[in-house]
Amino acid sequence: MPAHVPTSPQQRVLEASAVVPADGAVTGWGALAWQNVQWMDGCDADGAELPVTILTPGSQARAQAGIEVSKERLVPRTRQVVDGMVLTDPCRSVAFEVRRAATPLAAVRWLDLAAASDLISLAEMTAYAETLSGWTGIDHLRYAIALADENVWSPPETDLRLTFRVRMGIAGVVSNRPVFDLDGRHIGTPDVLDLERGVVAEYDGALHLAGKQRAKDLRREGAFRRVGLEYVTMVAADRRDPADFIRRAHEARARARRTPAADRQWTIVPPRWWTPTHTVELRRSLADWQRERYLRQHAG
């Protein structure tokens, strides 16, 4: 492709694959993007393109524009062929990015997004981490696994959850868990739920400022409040500087403290008719028709 023509992440991976030696493989974000993991756009937090990484432990391949070469060990069993492309397996690919992530948030985000596509589970990543004793960045991987969640639906939700977990020190928070009233009616599925205090936290991007969506959001907030849940919203500016959001979240938690747990009118225990999908294992066990419906609900 001419240099001035924008290319998709998959096209960039395809072009990089031309220099993969016989004993090598594409790894990292490139391997994940080739397998259509959502949000793997091959860019860093500032929008700059990341190089596609080629593992070449036994060859003299050299880095070039858009391609990074790693000489890390490559166990043969971690190589696989997907649609004609030689890749490292999902655990190896995710671990590669997590171990060298610039920040804890970035490390957790790799895990969250890969798990959201059901490519890896946290149990699988935990088992894989046990095989990497002494590898560079293994402590980062273990730390990130402890903070990751298998049910994130968008990258900003990772930022939102980790604001509670890391910056505020609140452990009992979950992502996208359906909330029901005591009669088993589904109230809503908040981006993040503080289970200890009963606080719903939502991320509102630009889409939520539109008229119809804003009206829907207000009805949703009212439904949560009617069963005694407090409510706090994160906006784009809070991702850059979360200080004001943290203040609002602490205020919401202080208000929620006034409601004893025994008096709560909500639960995350689903009724018998509900099909839970909040873990990778649960989603992998869905029947084909259930998975098609799940994917339609979360498309885009």
Helices and strands as residue ranges (DSSP letters): H 9-16, G 17-19, E 25-27, H 28-34, E 52-55, E 67-70, G 76-78, E 79-82, E 85-88, H 90-99, H 104-116, H 122-129, H 138-147, H 155-162, I 163-167, E 173-175, E 179-181, E 186-188, E 192-194, E 199-204, G 206-209, H 211-226, E 230-235, H 236-240, H 243-256, G 261-263, E 266-267, H 280-284, H 288-297
